[in-house]
Amino acid sequence: MNQYQFNVIGYIKSPYKQKFAIPRQPGLIPEACGQLILETPYADDAIVRGIEAFSHLWLVFVFHETADKGWSPMVRPPRLGGNTRKGVFATRATFRPNPIGLSVVKLDGVARKNGQLILQISGLDLLDGTPILDIKPYLPYSDALATASGGFADAAPQTAMTVSMSEQAAAFCKQQQQYPQLRILIEKVLKQDPRPPYKKQRDGVQQYGMTLYEYNIKWTVDGEHNHVTEIIQLP
């Protein structure tokens, strides 16, 4: 069996600090902003020369949190309620023979900070700390195929979930200055209904928590309504 070794060229800085609450696909939440920080020897201005001419990039990455859990020929896609089995190559599940993924992100700019070469990106669906193996420009004429069929995921997921915020949560979003779109980000994440399929079948009020950026977001779910109860600054 042939084997190949790859070098990590950089790491993702993302608002998503845990797998829970990450959108199922890239581009679903444009307000999810982050960075790709390139590592030496790839933190060279020459390596990204001309990249700002492209609006979007393909990122080849490693599913680093699940890489040690092995792979499975059959998986249960959340899109199908977690009850129907599909072949892993017919899905984008993480439990693959090689734990790599592909994600398209919007390129918002290139920056230098403290000696680091940084790509500012948005619309990402990547966990904080995700290792990146390669970057390729997105080419609309060949990568966006209007006649392509999406199988069981032929359209973007839709839910009837609504979102409200307590006075504390709303005030926190307004007072913090670092992330102007924090409230919109929280609302869009919750409207995606990040709960695992089996919990969506439960009756009664459910309590959840997630970490976005440096904040602990607490909320309840009652039927198809999310209510953000509290936002806490993490130490």
C-alpha positions in Angstrom: 0.0 0.0 0.0 1.4 3.4 -1.0 1.7 6.0 1.7 2.4 9.7 1.5 3.5 12.2 4.1 2.2 15.8 4.1 3.3 18.9 5.8 0.9 21.2 7.7 1.2 24.7 6.2 -0.8 26.5 8.8 -3.6 26.5 11.3 -7.1 27.9 11.5 -8.2 30.4 14.1 -12.0 30.1 14.3 -14.9 31.2 16.4 -15.9 27.5 16.7 -14.0 26.1 19.7 -15.8 22.7 19.7 -17.4 20.5 17.0 -20.9 21.1 18.4 -22.5 24.1 16.6 -20.3 24.1 13.6 -22.4 24.5 10.4 -22.7 21.4 8.3 -21.2 23.0 5.3 -19.1 26.1 4.5 -20.7 29.4 3.4 -23.9 28.8 5.4 -23.0 31.5 7.9 -21.0 34.3 6.2 -20.6 36.1 9.6 -18.3 33.3 10.8 -15.0 35.1 10.5 -11.5 33.6 11.2 -7.9 33.4 10.1 -5.6 31.0 8.4 -2.2 31.5 10.0 0.6 30.2 7.8 3.6 28.5 9.5 7.3 28.8 8.7 8.6 28.2 6.0 5.3 28.9 4.3 4.9 32.3 5.9 6.5 33.9 2.9 4.9 36.8 1.1 5.9 35.2 -2.2 3.7 32.1 -1.6 0.5 34.1 -1.7 1.4 36.6 -4.4 -1.7 37.1 -6.5 -4.0 35.4 -4.2 -6.1 38.5 -3.5 -7.4 38.4 -7.1 -9.6 35.5 -6.0 -12.7 36.0 -3.9 -12.8 32.4 -2.5 -10.3 29.6 -1.7 -10.4 25.9 -1.3 -8.8 24.6 1.9 -7.6 21.0 2.2 -7.6 20.2 5.9 -7.3 17.4 8.5 -10.1 16.3 10.7 -7.7 16.4 13.6 -10.2 15.8 16.4 -11.5 12.5 14.9 -8.4 11.3 13.1 -7.6 8.8 15.8 -11.1 7.2 15.8 -10.6 5.3 12.6 -13.0 5.1 9.7 -16.2 3.4 8.7 -17.5 2.3 5.3 -21.0 3.3 6.4 -22.1 6.4 8.2 -25.4 8.0 9.4 -25.6 11.5 7.8 -27.3 14.1 10.2 -29.1 15.5 7.1 -31.1 12.2 6.9 -32.0 12.3 10.6 -29.1 10.1 11.8 -31.2 6.9 11.0 -30.2 6.1 7.4 -26.9 4.6 6.5 -24.9 5.8 3.5 -21.5 4.8 2.2 -18.8 7.2 3.6 -17.8 8.2 0.0 -21.4 9.3 -0.6 -21.1 11.7 2.4 -18.8 14.4 3.8 -18.6 12.5 7.2 -15.4 12.8 9.2 -14.7 9.1 9.6 -12.9 8.5 6.4 -10.0 6.2 5.3 -7.9 9.4 5.2 -9.1 12.0 7.7 -9.0 15.0 5.2 -11.7 17.5 4.3 -12.3 20.2 1.7 -13.8 23.5 2.5 -14.4 26.7 0.4 -14.0 30.0 2.3 -14.2 33.7 1.3 -10.9 35.5 1.3 -11.3 38.9 3.0 -7.6 39.9 2.9 -4.0 39.2 3.6 -2.2 40.6 6.6 1.1 40.6 8.4 1.0 40.7 12.2 3.8 39.9 14.7 5.8 38.3 11.9 2.9 36.0 11.0 1.4 35.7 7.5 -2.4 35.7 7.9 -5.2 35.1 5.5 -8.5 36.7 6.7 -11.3 34.4 5.8 -15.1 34.1 6.4 -18.0 31.7 5.9 -15.9 29.0 7.4 -17.1 25.7 8.9 -13.8 24.7 10.5 -12.9 24.0 14.1 -10.4 26.2 15.9 -6.9 24.8 15.4 -7.7 22.8 12.3 -4.5 21.9 10.4 -4.4 23.1 6.8 -2.5 21.0 4.1 -3.1 23.1 1.0 -4.8 26.2 -0.4 -6.2 26.4 -3.9 -8.1 29.3 -5.6 -11.8 28.7 -6.2 -12.5 29.0 -10.0 -16.2 29.8 -10.6 -16.2 28.7 -14.3 -15.2 25.1 -13.3 -16.0 24.8 -9.6 -19.6 26.1 -9.7 -21.5 23.6 -11.9 -25.1 24.8 -12.4 -26.3 21.3 -13.6 -24.8 19.3 -10.8 -27.0 17.0 -8.7 -26.7 17.1 -4.9 -28.2 13.8 -4.0 -29.8 13.7 -0.6 -28.3 17.2 0.1 -29.5 18.9 -3.1 -30.4 22.2 -1.3 -29.2 24.1 1.7 -30.7 22.8 5.0 -33.7 24.8 6.3 -35.3 24.8 9.7 -38.2 26.6 11.3 -36.1 27.5 14.4 -36.5 31.0 15.8 -34.2 32.8 18.2 -34.7 35.3 21.1 -32.3 36.7 23.6 -32.5 37.6 27.3 -31.8 41.2 28.3 -28.4 40.1 29.6 -27.4 38.3 26.4 -28.6 41.2 24.1 -26.7 43.7 26.2 -23.6 41.6 26.2 -23.6 41.4 22.4 -24.1 45.2 22.1 -21.5 46.2 24.7 -18.6 43.9 23.5 -16.6 45.6 20.8 -14.4 42.9 19.4 -17.0 41.1 17.2 -19.6 43.5 15.8 -21.6 40.7 14.3 -21.6 38.5 17.4 -25.4 38.6 17.8 -26.0 37.7 14.1 -23.5 34.9 14.3 -25.2 33.4 17.4 -28.7 33.7 15.8 -27.6 32.0 12.6 -25.8 29.2 14.3 -28.9 28.4 16.4 -31.2 28.7 13.4 -29.2 25.9 11.9 -30.3 23.8 14.9 -26.9 22.2 15.8 -28.4 19.5 18.0 -27.8 15.9 17.1 -30.8 14.3 15.4 -31.8 12.1 18.4 -32.2 15.1 20.6 -34.5 16.9 18.2 -37.1 14.2 18.9 -37.3 14.9 22.6 -40.2 16.9 24.2 -39.8 19.6 26.8 -37.3 22.3 27.3 -33.7 21.4 26.7 -30.6 23.3 27.9 -27.4 23.7 25.9 -24.1 25.5 25.9 -21.5 26.2 23.3 -18.3 28.3 23.0 -18.0 30.9 20.2 -14.8 33.0 20.2 -14.0 33.6 23.9 -17.7 33.4 25.0 -19.8 30.7 26.6 -23.3 30.9 25.1 -26.1 29.3 27.1 -29.6 28.7 25.6 -32.7 26.7 25.9 -34.7 24.9 23.2 -38.5 24.6 23.5 -40.0 23.1 20.4 -38.7 25.1 17.5 -37.6 28.1 19.5 -34.2 28.9 20.9 -33.8 31.4 23.8 -30.3 32.6 24.6 -30.3 32.9 28.4 -26.8 34.0 29.2 -23.4 34.9 27.6 -20.3 34.6 29.7 -16.8 35.9 29.0 -14.4 33.0 29.4 -11.2 33.5 31.4 
